Amino acid sequence: MIETKLEINDKIGYLLFKKGIIDAATLDKALQSKFNDRNKLRRNLAQILVDDFSYDHDVIFREVAILYAFRELDIDLQTIQPNYLEAIRKMIEGGGEELKDLMLRDRIIPFIYDEQAKDKLIIAATDPTNKNVQKVAFGLNAKKYEVIFIKKKDYDQLIEKIFPPENVFLKNISDELEDFIPAEDREDLDEDELDAEINKSALINLVEGALVEAVRKGASDIHFIPCSGHRTEIYMRIDGTLRLWHVQENTLPEAVIAVVKDRGKGMDRFEREMAQDGFIQRLIDNFVIRFRVSVLPMVGTELKNKFESVVIRILDDRKVIRDLEKLGLTGVAKQKFIKAINQPQGMVILTGPTGCGKSTTLVAALYQVVNPEVNVLTVEDPVEYVIEGARQLKIGYKMNFEQAIRSILRHDPDIVLVGEMRDKETAETAIKLANTGHLTFSTLHTNDAPSAVSRLFKMGIEPFLIAYAINLIVAQRLIRKLCSKCKKRVTDYDEVFLEAAGLNVAEWKKYEIYRAVGCDECGGTGYKGRMAIHEAFYFTREIRHLIVKSGEEVDEELLKVQAKKDGTLNLRESGLEKVKLGMSSLEEVLSSTTDD
């Protein structure tokens, strides 16, 4: 009965319901929204499902394309030649500004003239049923045209190649920068002269331009490093490696750093002898980006200068991973992780150095367990990412990290995230939470998973508490991914290199492995993007027994042996699995991990 009703009301709704993409309740609500839209927005059902119900655009509109027999654009956008992109750009701009705005707004793009029918224009649209496609065809004087479906992510990538986003701040930097030459060296910093340099718009454009460029390049950090001779070097950390972005010559480093402080909040421009923390928030490409600023005094070769180093961490919520499938967990590690975070109580600990993606993994784990039926509290200093459905405590001078941890116990929590176990008091409280019916997440700075047990033991936590409060410890590292455009299969194996790494030469010759080459797409490095590798140390009965039996110290070697028996891969083994899949290189994994 329901199927007949749905088919009459909307064909696409019926199709999506039959395929199990949407349920009957969602469809009823969407149809009601469509009815209410009739005299207003006039959206179709597919648009309503994407806009109001957060369904994936490409999943929904691919079904629309299938239903109405639209072909889908099937092309590798990485291989499109620059002259081809230029031809599309000229076609778009040839229709005039009004038509160009329409195409960009509705995500419609004239793609190519058909090879079989030279006068037939192929027009790609993210919604091939969009009635404005006809306007585009008419505006481009196409005698004949065919509409095909293009995925939203492919459209966005294509438009970014055709019309690269302009950094207006860098565009506005004029020759004024060349004029920032101090009149003479002096023993004392002249604040009036410094103000004069700071107030010149070129420096402001430089700093703001660096923020925009870093976000667009996918950098994780920006470094401002003062140097002697009135120079400031600006680096960006991309795929884990610092790359020089700009050298500001003939300018007082104090002026550049002062502009950074002025552009943010929580920092004093005139304080140059103590560490400071601040933050910046900007709207970049229609998305709010947060920046965490760290300022440290440093010694230069010229002792009369009061130099400071600045590092800006970029917090881009678009990089938040909510899907566990995208974390890179595989095999036994994935099974153990899912099992641990679905326990009603106990602790899950992430370990690794700063910048290894611990927070990303923890946030992804939290999103698997957050729902309106549980009270989720987080204590982080500072808070990096906003987690929907969680109450994130604000740390300030009136409530520090330790006070917040203690207060959590009186706030009726179900699930708790403790940003970092920094000392015995914090660790004890976190362990207590895990031992009293709460699912608890936290981090530690250790090299591998078994050493986290030793760290807690040396903090003064009782062995039986460690053994029975913890569900899982995951050690994590980030390794670079091979550039898909230029990676090359290894044919000439370096047997000496393999043997030195303790690898079986005959076995590795069976695998299809790749090496880094370098091209324009990856900046000549051979790598583009990073992925995580994991060591998942699950607390089995045998592991708990070994910890409880510990005397004056925990025997990490025994724990490692037992973990191996339980199927745990260490970080190097996890990385080598990625090499076998063609995702990274042997050199990258061996340089990022140890053989322990």
Residue pairs with C-beta under 8 A, 6 or more apart in sequence:
2 24
3 14
3 17
3 18
6 13
6 14
6 17
6 24
6 27
7 14
9 31
10 31
10 34
10 45
11 67
12 44
12 45
12 46
12 63
12 64
12 67
13 22
13 27
13 30
13 31
13 45
15 63
15 66
15 67
16 22
16 27
16 49
16 60
16 63
17 23
17 24
17 27
19 63
21 55
21 59
21 60
21 63
22 30
22 49
22 53
22 55
26 49
26 53
29 53
30 45
30 48
30 49
30 52
30 53
31 45
33 48
33 52
34 43
34 44
34 45
34 48
37 43
37 48
43 51
44 127
44 129
46 60
46 61
46 63
46 64
46 127
46 129
47 127
49 55
49 60
50 56
50 57
50 60
50 61
57 126
57 152
58 151
58 152
58 153
61 126
61 127
61 128
61 149
61 152
62 72
62 149
62 151
64 70
64 127
64 128
64 129
64 149
65 71
65 72
65 128
65 148
65 149
68 128
68 129
70 128
70 147
70 148
70 149
71 146
71 148
71 149
72 148
72 149
72 150
72 151
73 111
73 124
73 148
73 149
73 150
73 151
73 154
77 154
77 157
77 158
77 161
78 484
78 485
78 521
80 158
80 161
85 161
85 162
88 109
88 110
88 111
88 112
88 158
88 162
89 162
89 163
91 110
91 140
92 99
92 100
92 103
92 109
92 110
92 162
93 100
94 140
95 103
95 136
95 139
95 140
96 139
99 135
99 136
99 139
99 140
102 108
102 132
102 135
102 136
102 139
103 109
103 110
103 136
104 159
106 125
106 127
106 130
106 132
107 125
107 126
107 127
107 150
107 152
107 155
108 123
108 124
108 125
108 126
108 130
108 132
108 133
108 136
109 123
109 124
109 125
109 150
109 155
109 158
109 159
110 121
110 122
110 123
110 136
110 140
110 142
111 122
111 123
111 124
111 148
111 150
112 121
112 122
113 119
113 120
113 121
113 122
114 120
114 121
114 122
114 146
117 144
119 142
119 143
119 144
120 142
120 143
120 144
120 145
120 146
121 137
121 140
121 142
121 144
121 145
121 146
122 145
122 146
122 148
123 133
123 136
123 137
123 142
123 145
123 146
123 147
123 148
124 147
124 148
124 149
124 150
124 155
125 133
125 147
125 148
125 149
125 150
126 149
126 150
126 151
126 152
126 155
128 147
128 148
128 149
133 147
137 145
150 158
165 216
165 285
167 209
167 212
167 213
167 216
169 204
169 205
169 206
169 208
169 209
169 212
170 205
170 206
170 209
170 212
170 213
172 201
172 202
172 205
173 202
173 205
173 206
173 209
174 202
176 200
176 201
176 202
177 202
177 203
177 206
177 248
177 250
177 251
178 250
179 250
180 197
180 200
180 202
180 203
180 230
180 250
180 251
180 252
180 255
181 230
181 250
182 193
182 230
182 252
183 193
185 304
186 304
187 304
188 304
189 254
189 305
189 306
191 270
194 252
194 254
194 255
194 258
197 203
197 251
197 252
197 255
198 255
198 258
198 259
198 262
203 251
203 255
203 256
203 259
204 259
204 263
206 246
206 248
206 256
206 259
207 256
207 259
207 260
207 263
208 263
208 282
210 222
210 234
210 236
210 245
210 246
211 222
211 280
211 282
211 284
211 289
211 291
211 312
212 282
212 284
213 236
213 245
214 221
214 222
214 236
214 312
214 314
215 284
215 285
215 289
215 314
215 316
216 284
216 285
217 236
217 238
218 238
218 239
218 529
219 236
219 237
219 238
219 314
220 237
220 238
220 240
220 313
220 314
220 355
221 236
221 237
221 311
221 312
221 313
221 314
221 355
222 234
222 235
222 236
222 237
222 245
222 311
222 312
222 314
223 233
223 234
223 235
223 236
223 237
223 242
223 309
223 310
223 311
223 312
224 232
224 233
224 234
224 256
224 257
224 260
224 309
224 310
224 311
224 312
225 232
225 233
225 234
225 235
225 309
226 232
226 253
226 254
226 256
226 257
226 298
226 300
226 305
226 307
226 308
226 309
227 233
227 253
227 300
228 300
228 301
228 302
228 305
230 249
230 250
230 251
230 252
230 253
231 247
231 248
231 249
231 251
231 253
232 247
232 248
232 251
232 253
232 256
232 257
233 244
233 246
233 247
233 248
234 244
234 245
234 246
234 247
234 248
235 242
235 243
235 244
235 245
236 242
236 243
236 245
237 243
238 523
239 480
239 525
239 527
239 528
239 529
239 530
240 355
240 478
240 480
240 530
241 480
241 525
243 523
248 256
253 305
253 307
254 272
254 305
254 306
254 307
254 308
257 295
257 308
257 310
258 269
260 293
260 295
260 310
260 312
261 267
261 268
261 269
261 276
261 278
261 293
261 295
262 269
263 280
264 278
264 279
264 280
264 291
264 293
265 278
265 279
265 280
266 276
266 277
266 278
266 279
266 293
267 276
267 277
267 278
267 293
267 295
268 276
272 297
272 306
272 308
273 297
273 306
274 297
275 294
275 295
275 296
275 297
276 293
276 294
276 295
277 292
277 293
277 294
277 295
277 382
278 293
278 295
279 290
279 291
279 292
279 293
279 382
280 290
280 291
280 293
280 312
281 288
281 289
281 290
281 291
282 288
282 289
282 291
283 289
287 316
287 317
287 318
288 317
289 314
289 315
289 316
290 315
291 312
291 313
291 314
291 315
292 312
292 313
292 315
292 382
292 384
293 310
293 311
293 312
293 313
294 310
294 311
294 312
294 313
295 308
295 309
295 310
296 308
296 309
296 310
297 306
297 307
297 308
298 307
298 308
298 309
299 307
300 307
315 384
315 385
317 385
317 386
319 360
320 360
320 363
320 364
320 385
321 327
321 360
321 361
321 363
321 364
322 363
322 364
322 367
323 364
324 334
324 337
324 338
324 364
324 365
324 368
326 364
327 360
327 361
327 364
327 532
328 531
328 532
328 533
328 534
328 578
329 337
329 532
329 534
329 536
330 577
331 569
331 577
332 536
332 567
332 568
332 569
333 474
333 534
333 535
333 536
333 568
333 569
333 574
336 472
336 536
336 538
336 568
337 348
337 365
337 472
337 474
337 534
337 536
338 368
339 471
339 472
339 538
340 346
340 348
340 471
340 472
340 538
341 348
341 365
341 368
341 369
341 439
342 368
342 369
343 439
343 471
344 437
344 439
345 434
345 435
345 436
345 437
345 438
345 439
346 434
346 439
346 440
346 469
346 470
346 471
347 430
347 431
347 433
347 434
347 440
347 441
347 442
347 469
347 470
347 471
348 365
348 439
348 440
348 441
348 442
348 470
348 471
348 472
348 473
348 474
349 421
349 441
349 442
349 443
349 444
349 452
349 470
349 472
349 473
349 474
350 358
350 361
350 362
350 441
350 442
350 443
350 444
350 473
350 474
350 476
351 358
351 443
351 444
351 445
351 446
351 447
351 448
351 449
351 451
351 452
351 473
351 474
351 475
351 476
352 358
352 445
352 446
352 475
352 476
352 477
353 445
353 477
354 445
355 478
356 476
356 477
356 478
356 532
357 476
357 478
357 532
358 443
358 476
359 384
359 385
359 443
360 532
361 474
361 476
361 532
362 417
362 441
362 443
363 385
363 387
365 441
366 376
366 378
366 387
366 390
366 415
366 417
366 441
367 387
369 376
369 415
369 439
370 376
370 387
370 388
370 389
370 390
370 415
371 389
372 389
374 414
374 415
375 391
375 411
375 412
375 413
375 414
375 415
376 387
376 389
376 390
376 391
376 413
376 414
376 415
376 416
376 417
377 390
377 391
377 392
377 393
377 408
377 411
377 413
377 415
377 416
377 417
378 387
378 390
378 391
378 392
378 393
378 416
378 417
378 419
379 393
379 395
379 401
379 404
379 405
379 408
379 416
379 417
379 418
379 419
380 392
380 393
380 395
380 417
380 419
380 420
381 395
381 400
381 401
381 419
381 420
382 395
383 392
383 394
383 395
386 392
390 417
393 399
393 404
393 407
393 408
395 401
395 404
399 407
401 419
401 422
401 426
402 423
402 425
402 426
405 418
405 425
405 426
405 429
405 430
406 429
408 416
408 429
408 433
409 429
409 432
409 433
413 433
413 438
414 438
414 439
415 438
415 439
415 440
415 441
416 430
416 433
416 438
416 439
416 440
416 441
417 440
417 441
417 442
418 426
418 429
418 430
418 433
418 440
418 441
418 442
419 442
419 443
420 426
420 442
420 443
420 444
420 445
421 427
421 430
421 442
421 443
421 444
421 456
421 459
423 459
424 459
424 460
424 461
427 456
427 459
427 461
428 460
428 461
430 440
430 442
431 456
431 461
431 465
431 466
431 469
433 440
434 440
434 469
434 470
435 465
435 468
435 469
444 452
444 455
444 456
446 452
446 454
446 455
446 475
447 475
447 594
448 475
448 535
448 570
448 571
448 596
449 473
449 474
449 475
449 535
449 536
449 537
449 563
449 568
450 473
450 537
450 554
450 556
450 559
450 560
450 563
451 556
452 473
452 475
452 537
453 466
453 473
453 547
453 554
453 556
453 559
454 553
454 554
454 556
456 466
457 463
457 466
457 550
457 553
457 554
458 553
463 547
463 548
463 550
463 554
464 548
466 547
467 539
467 543
467 544
467 545
467 547
467 548
468 544
470 539
471 538
471 539
472 536
472 537
472 538
472 539
473 537
473 539
474 534
474 535
474 536
474 537
475 534
475 535
475 537
475 571
476 532
476 533
476 534
476 535
477 532
477 533
477 571
477 575
477 592
477 593
478 530
478 531
478 532
478 533
479 530
479 531
479 532
479 533
479 575
479 578
479 584
479 588
479 589
479 592
480 525
480 527
480 528
480 529
480 530
480 584
480 588
481 527
481 528
481 529
481 530
481 531
481 583
481 584
482 514
482 515
482 516
482 526
482 527
482 528
482 582
482 583
482 584
482 585
483 516
483 517
483 518
483 519
483 521
483 522
483 525
483 526
483 527
483 528
484 528
485 519
485 521
485 522
485 528
486 516
486 517
486 518
486 519
486 521
486 522
486 526
487 514
487 515
487 516
487 517
487 526
487 582
487 585
488 514
488 515
488 517
489 512
489 513
489 514
489 515
490 513
490 514
490 515
493 505
493 508
493 509
495 505
497 586
498 504
498 505
498 508
498 586
499 505
501 586
501 590
501 595
502 595
503 576
503 586
511 579
511 580
512 582
513 579
513 580
513 582
513 585
513 586
514 582
514 585
515 526
515 585
515 586
515 587
516 525
516 526
516 527
516 585
516 587
516 588
517 526
518 524
518 525
518 526
519 526
521 528
522 528
526 585
527 588
531 578
531 583
531 584
533 571
533 574
533 575
533 578
533 589
533 593
534 571
534 574
535 568
535 569
535 570
535 571
535 574
536 568
536 569
537 543
537 559
537 563
537 568
538 566
538 568
540 562
540 566
542 562
542 565
542 566
543 559
543 562
543 563
543 566
546 555
546 558
546 559
546 562
547 554
547 559
560 570
560 596
564 570
569 577
570 593
570 596
571 593
571 594
572 589
572 590
572 593
572 594
572 595
575 584
575 588
575 589
575 592
575 593
576 586
576 589
578 584
578 589
579 585
579 586
579 589
